[in-house]
Amino acid sequence: MANTLSGLLPFLEVAQQKSFRRAAERLGVTTAAVSRAVARLESELGVPLLVRSSRRVALTADGAIYFERAGSAMRELAAAGELVMKSRDVAEGVLRVTLSPVLGRLIVPRVGELLERHPKLQVELSVTDRMLSFAREEVDVAVRIGALPDSSLVSRPLGRPNWVTVGSPAYLARHGVPKTPRDLAKHVLVKFLLPSGKPREFSFESGKSGRVESAKFPSPLLLDNGELLLSAAGAGVGLIQVFDFMVAGELRDGRLVEVLAEHAPEGPPIRALTLPGRQKIAKIRVFLQLLAAAFLLRGPTPAG
């Protein structure tokens, strides 16, 4: 069987070209290699398939029968390959995605457009910072923020957001606008409560050194949910520090105002993770394109 498979294509090419040399040129191998492959095929079948002479190559009676049937099989095989390749361009089936919770605001609104373009696609989104098992939980794409453990997963960088410090116009009218990070000592800071149980301190870039430093001022309110942080800021409770894409809409329409923009530091990297070799699958490929567009189009954050 091994000789049959390795010799089939050379035989068909020689029969079509009526020449070992031309067949070798089309296959990108030597004439001797084509001759040996056909000879092994004939030996395995136990019959001569070709009549060789110094002037031409012709099919024997058995060769003509084999050429017709084997050629038909090869055409079916090629058609099957084309069908499979074409199916790679159709995004369909269930796409399982896991997102860090703070990314929902940026990505989820764009999923509707993706589903309109690919009506055979169904998206299942799991919003969690827990690193799910790609194999056990059948995850197709994970989108994560920050440093990642060493992994065999393929990582595609999406961008780095900035940290922005924001408050409502009503809050700033009551408490004033801080001019330097040190002024935050006089303000109400609402901080994110990390899974470790510690608050995430506000951080700022030093104008002189470019070094990022934490502003460790006390906070009367700690929240472990990004949406709750936004609600607190919108209600005028105090200042919050979040990623720029989380408050882009609020900054555009004036519901929140950025302060200390000249000290805003760069945030951690955001990456899309997939299993090796799966990036070209249509449903995964179109979602990776959606992610790239989401981060490309998020645009600059208006300065306050």
Contacts in CASP RR format, 6 or more apart in sequence:
PFRMAT RR
TARGET T0000
AUTHOR 0000-0000-0000
METHOD contacts of the structure
MODEL  1
MANTLSGLLPFLEVAQQKSFRRAAERLGVTTAAVSRAVARLESELGVPLL
VRSSRRVALTADGAIYFERAGSAMRELAAAGELVMKSRDVAEGVLRVTLS
PVLGRLIVPRVGELLERHPKLQVELSVTDRMLSFAREEVDVAVRIGALPD
SSLVSRPLGRPNWVTVGSPAYLARHGVPKTPRDLAKHVLVKFLLPSGKPR
EFSFESGKSGRVESAKFPSPLLLDNGELLLSAAGAGVGLIQVFDFMVAGE
LRDGRLVEVLAEHAPEGPPIRALTLPGRQKIAKIRVFLQLLAAAFLLRGP
TPAG
3 40 0 8 1.000
3 41 0 8 1.000
3 43 0 8 1.000
3 44 0 8 1.000
4 41 0 8 1.000
4 44 0 8 1.000
4 45 0 8 1.000
6 37 0 8 1.000
6 40 0 8 1.000
6 41 0 8 1.000
7 37 0 8 1.000
7 38 0 8 1.000
7 40 0 8 1.000
7 41 0 8 1.000
8 41 0 8 1.000
8 70 0 8 1.000
8 74 0 8 1.000
9 27 0 8 1.000
9 74 0 8 1.000
10 23 0 8 1.000
10 27 0 8 1.000
10 33 0 8 1.000
10 34 0 8 1.000
10 37 0 8 1.000
10 38 0 8 1.000
10 41 0 8 1.000
11 37 0 8 1.000
11 38 0 8 1.000
11 41 0 8 1.000
11 49 0 8 1.000
11 50 0 8 1.000
11 66 0 8 1.000
11 67 0 8 1.000
11 70 0 8 1.000
12 67 0 8 1.000
12 70 0 8 1.000
12 71 0 8 1.000
12 74 0 8 1.000
13 23 0 8 1.000
13 26 0 8 1.000
13 27 0 8 1.000
13 34 0 8 1.000
14 20 0 8 1.000
14 23 0 8 1.000
14 34 0 8 1.000
14 38 0 8 1.000
14 50 0 8 1.000
14 57 0 8 1.000
15 49 0 8 1.000
15 50 0 8 1.000
15 57 0 8 1.000
15 59 0 8 1.000
15 63 0 8 1.000
15 67 0 8 1.000
16 23 0 8 1.000
17 23 0 8 1.000
17 26 0 8 1.000
18 56 0 8 1.000
18 57 0 8 1.000
18 58 0 8 1.000
19 56 0 8 1.000
19 57 0 8 1.000
20 31 0 8 1.000
20 34 0 8 1.000
20 35 0 8 1.000
20 38 0 8 1.000
20 57 0 8 1.000
21 31 0 8 1.000
23 34 0 8 1.000
24 30 0 8 1.000
24 31 0 8 1.000
24 33 0 8 1.000
24 34 0 8 1.000
27 34 0 8 1.000
38 49 0 8 1.000
38 50 0 8 1.000
41 49 0 8 1.000
42 48 0 8 1.000
42 49 0 8 1.000
42 50 0 8 1.000
45 62 0 8 1.000
45 66 0 8 1.000
47 60 0 8 1.000
47 62 0 8 1.000
47 63 0 8 1.000
48 60 0 8 1.000
48 62 0 8 1.000
48 63 0 8 1.000
49 59 0 8 1.000
49 60 0 8 1.000
49 62 0 8 1.000
49 63 0 8 1.000
49 66 0 8 1.000
49 67 0 8 1.000
50 57 0 8 1.000
50 58 0 8 1.000
50 59 0 8 1.000
50 60 0 8 1.000
50 63 0 8 1.000
51 57 0 8 1.000
51 58 0 8 1.000
51 59 0 8 1.000
51 60 0 8 1.000
59 67 0 8 1.000
87 282 0 8 1.000
88 280 0 8 1.000
88 281 0 8 1.000
88 282 0 8 1.000
89 282 0 8 1.000
90 118 0 8 1.000
90 120 0 8 1.000
90 282 0 8 1.000
91 118 0 8 1.000
91 120 0 8 1.000
91 121 0 8 1.000
91 282 0 8 1.000
91 283 0 8 1.000
91 285 0 8 1.000
91 286 0 8 1.000
92 118 0 8 1.000
92 120 0 8 1.000
92 121 0 8 1.000
92 282 0 8 1.000
92 283 0 8 1.000
93 120 0 8 1.000
93 121 0 8 1.000
93 122 0 8 1.000
93 283 0 8 1.000
94 122 0 8 1.000
94 123 0 8 1.000
94 124 0 8 1.000
95 121 0 8 1.000
95 122 0 8 1.000
95 123 0 8 1.000
95 124 0 8 1.000
95 140 0 8 1.000
95 141 0 8 1.000
95 283 0 8 1.000
95 284 0 8 1.000
95 287 0 8 1.000
96 124 0 8 1.000
96 126 0 8 1.000
96 137 0 8 1.000
96 138 0 8 1.000
96 139 0 8 1.000
96 140 0 8 1.000
96 141 0 8 1.000
97 123 0 8 1.000
97 124 0 8 1.000
97 125 0 8 1.000
97 126 0 8 1.000
97 139 0 8 1.000
97 140 0 8 1.000
97 141 0 8 1.000
97 142 0 8 1.000
97 143 0 8 1.000
97 287 0 8 1.000
98 125 0 8 1.000
98 126 0 8 1.000
98 127 0 8 1.000
98 128 0 8 1.000
98 132 0 8 1.000
98 139 0 8 1.000
98 141 0 8 1.000
98 142 0 8 1.000
98 143 0 8 1.000
99 107 0 8 1.000
99 125 0 8 1.000
99 126 0 8 1.000
99 127 0 8 1.000
99 128 0 8 1.000
99 142 0 8 1.000
99 143 0 8 1.000
100 127 0 8 1.000
100 128 0 8 1.000
100 129 0 8 1.000
100 143 0 8 1.000
100 144 0 8 1.000
100 145 0 8 1.000
101 127 0 8 1.000
101 128 0 8 1.000
101 129 0 8 1.000
101 225 0 8 1.000
101 226 0 8 1.000
102 145 0 8 1.000
102 226 0 8 1.000
102 242 0 8 1.000
102 243 0 8 1.000
102 246 0 8 1.000
103 143 0 8 1.000
103 145 0 8 1.000
103 270 0 8 1.000
104 127 0 8 1.000
105 245 0 8 1.000
105 246 0 8 1.000
106 245 0 8 1.000
106 246 0 8 1.000
106 294 0 8 1.000
106 295 0 8 1.000
106 298 0 8 1.000
107 143 0 8 1.000
107 290 0 8 1.000
107 291 0 8 1.000
107 294 0 8 1.000
108 125 0 8 1.000
110 290 0 8 1.000
110 293 0 8 1.000
110 294 0 8 1.000
111 123 0 8 1.000
111 125 0 8 1.000
111 290 0 8 1.000
114 121 0 8 1.000
114 123 0 8 1.000
114 286 0 8 1.000
114 287 0 8 1.000
114 290 0 8 1.000
115 121 0 8 1.000
115 123 0 8 1.000
117 286 0 8 1.000
118 283 0 8 1.000
118 286 0 8 1.000
121 283 0 8 1.000
121 286 0 8 1.000
123 287 0 8 1.000
126 132 0 8 1.000
126 139 0 8 1.000
129 144 0 8 1.000
129 195 0 8 1.000
131 142 0 8 1.000
131 144 0 8 1.000
131 149 0 8 1.000
132 139 0 8 1.000
132 142 0 8 1.000
133 139 0 8 1.000
134 142 0 8 1.000
134 153 0 8 1.000
134 275 0 8 1.000
140 274 0 8 1.000
140 278 0 8 1.000
140 281 0 8 1.000
140 283 0 8 1.000
140 284 0 8 1.000
140 287 0 8 1.000
141 272 0 8 1.000
141 273 0 8 1.000
141 274 0 8 1.000
141 284 0 8 1.000
141 287 0 8 1.000
141 288 0 8 1.000
141 291 0 8 1.000
142 153 0 8 1.000
142 272 0 8 1.000
142 273 0 8 1.000
142 274 0 8 1.000
143 158 0 8 1.000
143 270 0 8 1.000
143 271 0 8 1.000
143 272 0 8 1.000
143 273 0 8 1.000
143 291 0 8 1.000
144 270 0 8 1.000
144 271 0 8 1.000
144 273 0 8 1.000
145 268 0 8 1.000
145 269 0 8 1.000
145 270 0 8 1.000
146 268 0 8 1.000
146 269 0 8 1.000
146 270 0 8 1.000
146 271 0 8 1.000
147 268 0 8 1.000
148 155 0 8 1.000
148 271 0 8 1.000
148 273 0 8 1.000
151 273 0 8 1.000
152 276 0 8 1.000
153 273 0 8 1.000
153 274 0 8 1.000
153 275 0 8 1.000
153 276 0 8 1.000
154 273 0 8 1.000
154 274 0 8 1.000
154 275 0 8 1.000
154 276 0 8 1.000
154 277 0 8 1.000
154 278 0 8 1.000
154 279 0 8 1.000
155 271 0 8 1.000
155 272 0 8 1.000
155 273 0 8 1.000
156 271 0 8 1.000
156 272 0 8 1.000
156 273 0 8 1.000
156 274 0 8 1.000
156 279 0 8 1.000
156 288 0 8 1.000
156 291 0 8 1.000
157 269 0 8 1.000
157 270 0 8 1.000
157 271 0 8 1.000
158 269 0 8 1.000
158 270 0 8 1.000
158 271 0 8 1.000
158 272 0 8 1.000
158 291 0 8 1.000
158 292 0 8 1.000
158 294 0 8 1.000
158 295 0 8 1.000
159 269 0 8 1.000
159 270 0 8 1.000
159 295 0 8 1.000
160 266 0 8 1.000
160 267 0 8 1.000
160 268 0 8 1.000
160 269 0 8 1.000
160 270 0 8 1.000
161 243 0 8 1.000
161 244 0 8 1.000
161 245 0 8 1.000
161 266 0 8 1.000
161 267 0 8 1.000
161 270 0 8 1.000
161 298 0 8 1.000
162 243 0 8 1.000
162 244 0 8 1.000
162 264 0 8 1.000
162 265 0 8 1.000
162 266 0 8 1.000
162 267 0 8 1.000
162 301 0 8 1.000
163 202 0 8 1.000
163 203 0 8 1.000
163 241 0 8 1.000
163 242 0 8 1.000
163 243 0 8 1.000
163 244 0 8 1.000
163 264 0 8 1.000
163 265 0 8 1.000
163 266 0 8 1.000
163 267 0 8 1.000
164 241 0 8 1.000
164 242 0 8 1.000
164 243 0 8 1.000
164 244 0 8 1.000
164 247 0 8 1.000
164 251 0 8 1.000
164 258 0 8 1.000
164 261 0 8 1.000
164 264 0 8 1.000
164 301 0 8 1.000
165 202 0 8 1.000
165 204 0 8 1.000
165 239 0 8 1.000
165 240 0 8 1.000
165 241 0 8 1.000
165 258 0 8 1.000
165 259 0 8 1.000
165 260 0 8 1.000
165 264 0 8 1.000
166 233 0 8 1.000
166 239 0 8 1.000
166 240 0 8 1.000
166 241 0 8 1.000
166 242 0 8 1.000
166 247 0 8 1.000
166 250 0 8 1.000
166 251 0 8 1.000
166 256 0 8 1.000
166 257 0 8 1.000
166 258 0 8 1.000
166 259 0 8 1.000
167 233 0 8 1.000
167 234 0 8 1.000
167 236 0 8 1.000
167 238 0 8 1.000
167 239 0 8 1.000
167 240 0 8 1.000
167 256 0 8 1.000
167 257 0 8 1.000
167 259 0 8 1.000
168 233 0 8 1.000
168 234 0 8 1.000
168 235 0 8 1.000
168 236 0 8 1.000
168 238 0 8 1.000
168 255 0 8 1.000
168 256 0 8 1.000
168 257 0 8 1.000
169 254 0 8 1.000
169 257 0 8 1.000
170 236 0 8 1.000
171 188 0 8 1.000
171 233 0 8 1.000
171 236 0 8 1.000
171 237 0 8 1.000
171 238 0 8 1.000
171 239 0 8 1.000
172 257 0 8 1.000
172 259 0 8 1.000
175 186 0 8 1.000
175 187 0 8 1.000
175 188 0 8 1.000
175 238 0 8 1.000
177 259 0 8 1.000
178 184 0 8 1.000
178 186 0 8 1.000
178 187 0 8 1.000
178 239 0 8 1.000
178 259 0 8 1.000
178 260 0 8 1.000
179 260 0 8 1.000
180 260 0 8 1.000
180 263 0 8 1.000
181 202 0 8 1.000
181 204 0 8 1.000
181 213 0 8 1.000
181 215 0 8 1.000
181 260 0 8 1.000
181 263 0 8 1.000
182 215 0 8 1.000
184 202 0 8 1.000
184 215 0 8 1.000
184 217 0 8 1.000
184 239 0 8 1.000
185 217 0 8 1.000
187 217 0 8 1.000
187 238 0 8 1.000
187 239 0 8 1.000
188 219 0 8 1.000
188 220 0 8 1.000
188 221 0 8 1.000
188 237 0 8 1.000
188 238 0 8 1.000
188 239 0 8 1.000
189 202 0 8 1.000
189 217 0 8 1.000
189 218 0 8 1.000
189 219 0 8 1.000
189 238 0 8 1.000
189 239 0 8 1.000
189 240 0 8 1.000
190 219 0 8 1.000
190 221 0 8 1.000
190 222 0 8 1.000
190 223 0 8 1.000
190 229 0 8 1.000
190 232 0 8 1.000
190 233 0 8 1.000
190 237 0 8 1.000
190 238 0 8 1.000
190 239 0 8 1.000
190 240 0 8 1.000
191 199 0 8 1.000
191 200 0 8 1.000
191 201 0 8 1.000
191 202 0 8 1.000
191 219 0 8 1.000
191 221 0 8 1.000
191 222 0 8 1.000
191 223 0 8 1.000
191 240 0 8 1.000
191 241 0 8 1.000
192 199 0 8 1.000
192 200 0 8 1.000
192 222 0 8 1.000
192 223 0 8 1.000
192 224 0 8 1.000
192 226 0 8 1.000
192 229 0 8 1.000
192 242 0 8 1.000
193 199 0 8 1.000
193 200 0 8 1.000
193 222 0 8 1.000
193 223 0 8 1.000
193 224 0 8 1.000
194 200 0 8 1.000
194 224 0 8 1.000
195 224 0 8 1.000
199 219 0 8 1.000
199 222 0 8 1.000
200 241 0 8 1.000
201 214 0 8 1.000
201 215 0 8 1.000
201 216 0 8 1.000
202 214 0 8 1.000
202 215 0 8 1.000
202 217 0 8 1.000
202 241 0 8 1.000
203 212 0 8 1.000
203 213 0 8 1.000
203 214 0 8 1.000
203 215 0 8 1.000
203 241 0 8 1.000
203 265 0 8 1.000
204 212 0 8 1.000
204 213 0 8 1.000
204 215 0 8 1.000
204 260 0 8 1.000
204 263 0 8 1.000
204 264 0 8 1.000
204 265 0 8 1.000
205 211 0 8 1.000
205 212 0 8 1.000
205 213 0 8 1.000
205 263 0 8 1.000
205 264 0 8 1.000
205 265 0 8 1.000
205 266 0 8 1.000
206 212 0 8 1.000
206 213 0 8 1.000
206 263 0 8 1.000
207 262 0 8 1.000
207 263 0 8 1.000
212 265 0 8 1.000
212 266 0 8 1.000
221 232 0 8 1.000
221 237 0 8 1.000
223 229 0 8 1.000
223 232 0 8 1.000
226 242 0 8 1.000
226 246 0 8 1.000
229 240 0 8 1.000
229 242 0 8 1.000
230 240 0 8 1.000
230 242 0 8 1.000
230 246 0 8 1.000
230 247 0 8 1.000
230 250 0 8 1.000
232 238 0 8 1.000
232 240 0 8 1.000
233 239 0 8 1.000
233 240 0 8 1.000
233 256 0 8 1.000
234 250 0 8 1.000
234 255 0 8 1.000
234 256 0 8 1.000
239 259 0 8 1.000
243 267 0 8 1.000
244 264 0 8 1.000
244 298 0 8 1.000
244 301 0 8 1.000
245 298 0 8 1.000
247 256 0 8 1.000
247 301 0 8 1.000
248 298 0 8 1.000
248 299 0 8 1.000
248 301 0 8 1.000
249 255 0 8 1.000
250 256 0 8 1.000
251 257 0 8 1.000
251 258 0 8 1.000
251 301 0 8 1.000
251 302 0 8 1.000
251 304 0 8 1.000
252 302 0 8 1.000
257 304 0 8 1.000
258 264 0 8 1.000
258 301 0 8 1.000
258 302 0 8 1.000
258 303 0 8 1.000
258 304 0 8 1.000
259 304 0 8 1.000
261 303 0 8 1.000
261 304 0 8 1.000
270 295 0 8 1.000
272 288 0 8 1.000
272 291 0 8 1.000
274 284 0 8 1.000
274 288 0 8 1.000
278 284 0 8 1.000
279 285 0 8 1.000
279 288 0 8 1.000
END
